[in-house]
Amino acid sequence: MSTATDATLRGEVQHLAEYAFHHHLISGYGDGEYSNEYQIVYQGKPRHLSLEQARSFLSDLIECA
């Protein structure tokens, strides 16, 4: 994945995570340990997901809320 594409995906995941956090769907979020990873705290447990998995997870969570 190119750096520009990675940055775009990271921005999308960040936006989704902020939305989910402010609507109390998740309790935390942020960059993961690795550059292609994102951390989401869901039901009290931190989950380390790839950017693609994080986007899918957050999109599904928001859609079902």
N, C-alpha and C positions, 0 to 999 in steps of 0.2 A: 504494500500500500504506500502511495506517495505521501510525502510530508503534508502537502496541502490537503489531500483527502483525509488523512489522519486528523488534521487540525479541524476540518469541517465536521467530521464524525464526533470528535471530542466535544466540540461546541454544541452539537445537537444533544449529545448525552448529558452535558452539563445543564442545558436548558430543561430537558425532561426531568432530571434529578431535582432541580430547583422547584419545578412545578409540583412534583410528587412530594417533596419535603414540606412545602408550604400548605399542601392539602392533607398532611399527616398520613400519607401512604407509606413513607419510609422515615426512618429516624436519623439518617445521616448519609453522607455521600462525599466523594472526593477522589482524587487521582490515586491510582493503585501504586504499588511498588515499582512496576515496570511501565514503560511508556505506552504500551498497547493495552493497558489494564485500567479498570475503574472499580472503585469500591463502593458498594451500596450496603447500608445497614437496614435490613428488613427483618421485622419481628425479633429485634434485639441481637441479630447475628450478622456480622460483617460477611459480605460475599465479594469475592474478587472475581470479576468477570472481564472477558475481552470487551472491547468497545462495542463490537457488534452484538454480543450477548447482552450487554448493559442496555443498549438501545432497544432491543427486542423486549427484554424484561420490563423496562420502564414503560414502554408503549403499551404493552399488554396490561400492566398494572393500572395505568391511567384509564385505559379504555374500559376496564371492568369496574372501575370505581363509580 
